[in-house]
Amino acid sequence: MLIAAFTLITLDYKTGRSASGARGVVHSVLGGVEDGVTAVTRPIGRTASSLGHPNRYHDRADRLAQENAGLRRQLADNAEIGRMSKQLGDLRLIADKGRYSIVPAKVIAVGDVTGTDWTVTINAGRDDGVDVDKTVLNADGLVGTVSSATAHTAVVRLACDPGSRVGARLERTQLLGAVAGGQGPSTLTFTLYDASYRVQKGDRLVTFGSMDYVAGVPIGVVTKVTDVGGLSRTAEVRPYVSVGTLDLVGVVVGRPATDPGDRLLAPQPVPTPPAAQPPASGPASPGTTTSGTTTSGTTGPGSTTSGTIQPGQGGAG
């Protein structure tokens, strides 16, 4: 092999880098074998290299996984920022309508919700102006009141708590009553103070204001009326606030100078007017116009029966 190698080197030196001559002949004979051996040995060499550096590919995979996780976190953070921004905007809107001074806070813990105690903990406390008995609301309506507070946190007793009792007012009749919890997170009980009046399904309730609650905060809508002794003064109420999705809330630290009334309630849907009925067909007197509003009776020539028509606008007569 050494003799053959020196011979080929000598031939290359004498014949230059041309593929002709003895070198070209040898290459043409052994080139196919060389290419075949290279094709077979290249995967073996790569496998041996990967076995010699096992961590190189693992490190690259870990780096790609970390970059992917970072991008996912960034997308999640952007979505969270957008969601919180919308909630803050909605909370600011309801505070402006009611002219409340509020302290925004986030629900950070849920208390015992076994049916005897419905509370949540927020990340605002006495240092932020939050104190006991302050009203808590969100963009949908009444959440509850502050039952205890520390320097940086506070416990909120929800409106659905069995010990909760809220003074309420009917939107339609302005009648007063009380809303109590104890029927679960999605049902409140409303009772009118005056037993001679009635509650109707679809009536909406707001707080009427007391030592514990500010006025005008939406509570819920009547879904079922219960007759007590022949008087419909007790009803079930579906609260506007969903306890299971509580996140951003506002603690009212400043009351409005005047009662907001029903300004915070969403506008009632406008009923669709009934379709106009076409005028009844039938013989009309000569020169009589029958479009629009038709009056009963016999009309003479040149008379007009369509709404109010200025002179010269009627039929021919």
GULUMMI-58731 format. One record per residue (C-alpha): residue number from 0; residue in one letter; x, y negated, z. Coordinates in nm, 4 decimals. Example, Ala and Ser with C-alpha at 12.3 -4.5 7.8 and 13.67 -1.06 7.14 Angstrom:
% GULUMMI-58731
0  A  1.2300  0.4500  0.7800
1  S  1.3670  0.1060  0.7140
//
This chain:
% GULUMMI-58731
0  M  0.0000  0.0000  0.0000
1  L  0.2869  -0.2352  0.0744
2  I  0.4448  -0.1605  -0.2634
3  A  0.1119  -0.2211  -0.4382
4  A  0.0645  -0.5485  -0.2512
5  F  0.4111  -0.6797  -0.3394
6  T  0.3578  -0.5722  -0.6976
7  L  0.0299  -0.7664  -0.7240
8  I  0.1878  -1.0737  -0.5604
9  T  0.4725  -1.0610  -0.8074
10  L  0.2334  -1.0276  -1.1006
11  D  0.0219  -1.3195  -0.9718
12  Y  0.3299  -1.5333  -0.9364
13  K  0.4439  -1.4596  -1.2870
14  T  0.1067  -1.4809  -1.4592
15  G  -0.0348  -1.7707  -1.2555
16  R  -0.3950  -1.7705  -1.1289
17  S  -0.5335  -1.6424  -1.4558
18  A  -0.7675  -1.3469  -1.4360
19  S  -0.5877  -1.1878  -1.7319
20  G  -0.2955  -0.9480  -1.7150
21  A  -0.2362  -0.6767  -1.4653
22  R  -0.4102  -0.8687  -1.1839
23  G  -0.7221  -0.9052  -1.3947
24  V  -0.7131  -0.5367  -1.4814
25  V  -0.6797  -0.4336  -1.1169
26  H  -0.9534  -0.6790  -1.0101
27  S  -1.1865  -0.5542  -1.2774
28  V  -1.1289  -0.1982  -1.1591
29  L  -1.1496  -0.2621  -0.7835
30  G  -1.3809  -0.5685  -0.7787
31  G  -1.6987  -0.3657  -0.7620
32  V  -1.5613  -0.1551  -0.4791
33  E  -1.4546  -0.4729  -0.2951
34  D  -1.7987  -0.6316  -0.3299
35  G  -1.9671  -0.3139  -0.2077
36  V  -1.7427  -0.2856  0.0953
37  T  -1.8053  -0.6550  0.1795
38  A  -2.1834  -0.6105  0.1559
39  V  -2.1655  -0.3151  0.3942
40  T  -1.9213  -0.4628  0.6437
41  R  -2.0727  -0.8181  0.6678
42  P  -2.3789  -0.7160  0.8855
43  I  -2.1497  -0.4993  1.0961
44  G  -1.9205  -0.7962  1.1497
45  R  -2.2085  -1.0240  1.2448
46  T  -2.3439  -0.7651  1.4884
47  A  -1.9996  -0.7275  1.6434
48  S  -1.9749  -1.1069  1.6697
49  S  -2.3140  -1.1315  1.8401
50  L  -2.2133  -0.8568  2.0794
51  G  -1.8957  -1.0460  2.1510
52  H  -2.0930  -1.3713  2.2197
53  P  -2.4300  -1.2534  2.3602
54  N  -2.5145  -1.5821  2.5307
55  R  -2.4796  -1.8004  2.2220
56  Y  -2.8200  -1.7091  2.0725
57  H  -2.9887  -1.6917  2.4112
58  D  -2.8706  -2.0432  2.4939
59  R  -3.0021  -2.1727  2.1638
60  A  -3.3413  -2.0078  2.2238
61  D  -3.3551  -2.1541  2.5750
62  R  -3.2679  -2.4983  2.4398
63  L  -3.5438  -2.4794  2.1790
64  A  -3.7911  -2.3624  2.4422
65  Q  -3.7001  -2.6548  2.6668
66  E  -3.7413  -2.9009  2.3803
67  N  -4.0808  -2.7498  2.2970
68  A  -4.1915  -2.7726  2.6606
69  G  -4.0765  -3.1345  2.6744
70  L  -4.2810  -3.2232  2.3664
71  R  -4.5875  -3.0527  2.5134
72  R  -4.5469  -3.2461  2.8389
73  Q  -4.5158  -3.5700  2.6446
74  L  -4.8369  -3.4991  2.4522
75  A  -5.0168  -3.4062  2.7759
76  D  -4.8908  -3.7240  2.9440
77  N  -5.0143  -3.9368  2.6540
78  A  -5.3559  -3.7714  2.6695
79  E  -5.3713  -3.8224  3.0475
80  I  -5.2765  -4.1884  3.0116
81  G  -5.5525  -4.2386  2.7553
82  R  -5.8086  -4.0624  2.9744
83  M  -5.7159  -4.2625  3.2846
84  S  -5.7225  -4.5851  3.0870
85  K  -6.0783  -4.5125  2.9727
86  Q  -6.1900  -4.4285  3.3277
87  L  -6.0355  -4.7498  3.4608
88  G  -6.2121  -4.9479  3.1887
89  D  -6.5490  -4.7893  3.2708
90  L  -6.4951  -4.8478  3.6431
91  R  -6.4037  -5.2106  3.5823
92  L  -6.7191  -5.2539  3.3711
93  I  -6.9547  -5.1305  3.6451
94  A  -6.7718  -5.3446  3.9037
95  D  -6.8115  -5.6532  3.6857
96  K  -7.1839  -5.5864  3.6349
97  G  -7.2427  -5.5532  4.0086
98  R  -6.9877  -5.8230  4.0977
99  Y  -6.8174  -5.5841  4.3383
100  S  -6.4575  -5.6122  4.4560
101  I  -6.3179  -5.2587  4.4335
102  V  -5.9990  -5.0676  4.5065
103  P  -5.9364  -4.7895  4.2492
104  A  -5.8356  -4.4547  4.3954
105  K  -5.7817  -4.0989  4.2784
106  V  -5.9292  -3.7855  4.4321
107  I  -5.6346  -3.5814  4.5616
108  A  -5.8086  -3.3109  4.7662
109  V  -6.1487  -3.1472  4.8114
110  G  -6.2769  -3.0709  5.1593
111  D  -6.4919  -2.7870  5.2821
112  V  -6.7679  -2.7372  5.0245
113  T  -6.9301  -2.4316  5.1808
114  G  -7.2589  -2.6188  5.2180
115  T  -7.2046  -2.7749  5.5600
116  D  -6.9508  -3.0390  5.4680
117  W  -6.9102  -3.2105  5.1311
118  T  -6.6055  -3.4382  5.1368
119  V  -6.3098  -3.5394  4.9201
120  T  -5.9828  -3.7151  5.0019
121  I  -5.8597  -4.0165  4.8017
122  N  -5.5146  -4.1749  4.7798
123  A  -5.6111  -4.5161  4.9202
124  G  -5.6334  -4.6159  5.2849
125  R  -5.6311  -4.8982  5.5359
126  D  -5.3224  -5.0573  5.3828
127  D  -5.5225  -5.0985  5.0608
128  G  -5.8248  -5.2530  5.2338
129  V  -6.0236  -4.9276  5.2604
130  D  -6.2152  -4.8880  5.5852
131  V  -6.4865  -4.6663  5.7350
132  D  -6.8403  -4.7000  5.5904
133  K  -6.7221  -4.8571  5.2632
134  T  -6.9261  -4.7558  4.9581
135  V  -6.7517  -4.5339  4.7027
136  L  -6.8652  -4.5182  4.3397
137  N  -6.7417  -4.4249  3.9957
138  A  -6.8442  -4.5201  3.6433
139  D  -7.1606  -4.3035  3.6712
140  G  -7.2926  -4.4253  4.0057
141  L  -7.2865  -4.3536  4.3783
142  V  -7.0242  -4.1107  4.5118
143  G  -7.0597  -4.1583  4.8896
144  T  -6.9090  -4.3527  5.1794
145  V  -6.5745  -4.3521  5.3589
146  S  -6.6006  -4.1454  5.6781
147  S  -6.2401  -4.1830  5.7989
148  A  -5.9212  -4.3542  5.6839
149  T  -5.5478  -4.3500  5.7490
150  A  -5.2821  -4.5904  5.6252
151  H  -5.2669  -4.4392  5.2757
152  T  -5.5566  -4.1921  5.2442
153  A  -5.9281  -4.1763  5.3202
154  V  -6.1964  -3.9081  5.3487
155  V  -6.5162  -3.9732  5.1535
156  R  -6.8435  -3.8124  5.2578
157  L  -7.0330  -3.7382  4.9376
158  A  -7.3971  -3.8349  4.8861
159  C  -7.4889  -3.4636  4.8649
160  D  -7.3521  -3.3956  5.2160
161  P  -7.6217  -3.2603  5.4536
162  G  -7.5540  -3.5486  5.6921
163  S  -7.5813  -3.8164  5.4235
164  R  -7.8817  -4.0494  5.4115
165  V  -7.8951  -4.3383  5.1636
166  G  -8.1460  -4.6218  5.1464
167  A  -8.2882  -4.6250  4.7931
168  R  -8.5219  -4.8293  4.5771
169  L  -8.7344  -4.7224  4.2816
170  E  -8.6599  -4.9088  3.9605
171  R  -9.0159  -4.9065  3.8287
172  T  -9.2118  -5.0123  4.1379
173  Q  -8.9350  -5.1569  4.3603
174  L  -9.0629  -4.9320  4.6422
175  L  -8.8221  -4.8367  4.9191
176  G  -8.7297  -4.4961  5.0531
177  A  -8.4365  -4.2766  5.1515
178  V  -8.2263  -4.0219  4.9670
179  A  -8.0796  -3.7315  5.1649
180  G  -7.8352  -3.4536  5.0831
181  G  -7.8340  -3.0911  5.1861
182  Q  -7.9773  -2.9306  4.8711
183  G  -7.6447  -2.8698  4.6974
184  P  -7.4228  -3.0861  4.4771
185  S  -7.6773  -3.1366  4.1991
186  T  -7.9958  -3.2104  4.3978
187  L  -8.0929  -3.4898  4.6381
188  T  -8.4236  -3.5402  4.8201
189  F  -8.6045  -3.8738  4.8011
190  T  -8.8843  -3.9755  5.0413
191  L  -9.0919  -4.2945  5.0135
192  Y  -9.1330  -4.4966  5.3318
193  D  -9.4930  -4.5869  5.2443
194  A  -9.7017  -4.2705  5.2126
195  S  -9.9793  -4.4519  5.0249
196  Y  -9.7670  -4.4786  4.7096
197  R  -9.6605  -4.2111  4.4642
198  V  -9.3362  -4.1089  4.2970
199  Q  -9.3300  -4.0132  3.9309
200  K  -9.0994  -3.7881  3.7343
201  G  -8.8402  -3.9959  3.5479
202  D  -8.8246  -4.2742  3.8092
203  R  -8.4692  -4.4001  3.8595
204  L  -8.3148  -4.4914  4.1940
205  V  -8.0529  -4.7433  4.3094
206  T  -7.9249  -4.8318  4.6547
207  F  -8.1149  -5.1193  4.8162
208  G  -7.8305  -5.2178  5.0466
209  S  -7.7654  -5.1553  5.4148
210  M  -7.4814  -5.1605  5.6652
211  D  -7.3284  -4.8553  5.4938
212  Y  -7.4158  -4.9103  5.1277
213  V  -7.4018  -5.2057  4.8932
214  A  -7.7071  -5.2766  4.6797
215  G  -7.7654  -5.1920  4.3154
216  V  -7.5511  -4.8774  4.2792
217  P  -7.7238  -4.6136  4.0590
218  I  -7.8119  -4.2943  4.2494
219  G  -8.0050  -4.0654  4.0167
220  V  -8.3341  -3.9844  3.8444
221  V  -8.6437  -3.8055  3.9777
222  T  -8.6785  -3.4587  3.8240
223  K  -8.9570  -3.3038  4.0332
224  V  -9.2353  -3.4452  4.2507
225  T  -9.3558  -3.2630  4.5617
226  D  -9.7056  -3.3169  4.6998
227  V  -9.7229  -3.3509  5.0768
228  G  -10.0774  -3.3614  5.2088
229  G  -10.2100  -3.4708  4.8705
230  L  -9.9625  -3.7603  4.8473
231  S  -9.6708  -3.7498  4.6021
232  R  -9.4177  -3.9273  4.8206
233  T  -9.1354  -3.6686  4.8153
234  A  -8.9269  -3.5820  4.5095
235  E  -8.6129  -3.4044  4.3956
236  V  -8.3467  -3.6271  4.2421
237  R  -8.0655  -3.5344  4.0042
238  P  -7.7642  -3.7533  4.0929
239  Y  -7.5792  -3.9345  3.8168
240  V  -7.2404  -3.8388  3.9638
241  S  -7.1090  -3.4868  3.9023
242  V  -6.9201  -3.3685  4.2101
243  G  -6.7292  -3.1046  4.0142
244  T  -6.5628  -3.3624  3.7850
245  L  -6.4724  -3.6332  4.0377
246  D  -6.1390  -3.7927  3.9543
247  L  -6.1085  -4.1723  3.9566
248  V  -6.3309  -4.3616  4.2005
249  G  -6.3630  -4.7157  4.3313
250  V  -6.4036  -4.8224  4.6936
251  V  -6.6170  -5.1373  4.7279
252  V  -6.4249  -5.3708  4.9588
253  G  -6.6197  -5.6866  4.8696
254  R  -7.0008  -5.7153  4.8492
255  P  -7.1749  -5.9328  4.5883
256  A  -7.3307  -6.2596  4.7013
257  T  -7.6694  -6.1521  4.5630
258  D  -7.8414  -5.8193  4.4999
259  P  -7.7427  -5.6929  4.1505
260  G  -8.0906  -5.5475  4.1061
261  D  -8.1067  -5.2932  3.8249
262  R  -7.8236  -5.4350  3.6161
263  L  -7.6045  -5.1294  3.6655
264  L  -7.8644  -4.8856  3.5299
265  A  -7.8263  -4.7855  3.1672
266  P  -8.0924  -4.9357  2.9373
267  Q  -8.3996  -4.7198  2.8949
268  P  -8.4384  -4.5694  2.5461
269  V  -8.6788  -4.7658  2.3296
270  P  -8.9819  -4.5478  2.2380
271  T  -9.0251  -4.4838  1.8686
272  P  -9.3336  -4.6670  1.7368
273  P  -9.5977  -4.4444  1.5745
274  A  -9.5947  -4.4265  1.1979
275  A  -9.8312  -4.6722  1.0268
276  Q  -10.1439  -4.5076  0.8914
277  P  -10.2310  -4.5828  0.5260
278  P  -10.5503  -4.7880  0.4772
279  A  -10.8651  -4.5894  0.4132
280  S  -10.9549  -4.5726  0.0471
281  G  -11.3028  -4.6743  -0.0674
282  P  -11.4956  -4.9208  -0.2827
283  A  -11.4223  -5.2868  -0.2132
284  S  -11.6206  -5.5921  -0.3047
285  P  -11.5106  -5.7926  -0.6082
286  G  -11.2124  -6.0136  -0.5295
287  T  -11.1529  -5.8509  -0.1879
288  T  -10.7978  -5.7747  -0.0714
289  T  -10.7724  -5.4682  0.1567
290  S  -10.3979  -5.4481  0.2305
291  G  -10.2725  -5.4830  0.5906
292  T  -10.5348  -5.5095  0.8645
293  T  -10.8857  -5.4201  0.7422
294  T  -11.1926  -5.5574  0.9158
295  S  -11.5277  -5.3857  0.9253
296  G  -11.8382  -5.5282  0.7593
297  T  -11.9388  -5.6486  0.4141
298  T  -11.7363  -5.9222  0.2492
299  G  -11.8421  -6.1436  -0.0274
300  P  -11.6690  -6.2479  -0.3466
301  G  -11.3367  -6.4247  -0.2931
302  S  -11.3065  -6.3198  0.0715
303  T  -10.9834  -6.1798  0.2130
304  T  -10.9427  -5.9101  0.4829
305  S  -10.5630  -5.8678  0.5016
306  G  -10.4072  -6.0287  0.8115
307  T  -10.3584  -6.4052  0.7869
308  I  -10.3233  -6.5344  0.4312
309  Q  -10.2603  -6.8908  0.3294
310  P  -10.4789  -7.0563  0.0635
311  G  -10.3967  -6.9313  -0.2844
312  Q  -10.2618  -6.5956  -0.1570
313  G  -10.5872  -6.3975  -0.1567
314  G  -10.7462  -6.2035  -0.4355
315  A  -10.9184  -6.3616  -0.7316
316  G  -11.2616  -6.5063  -0.6649
//
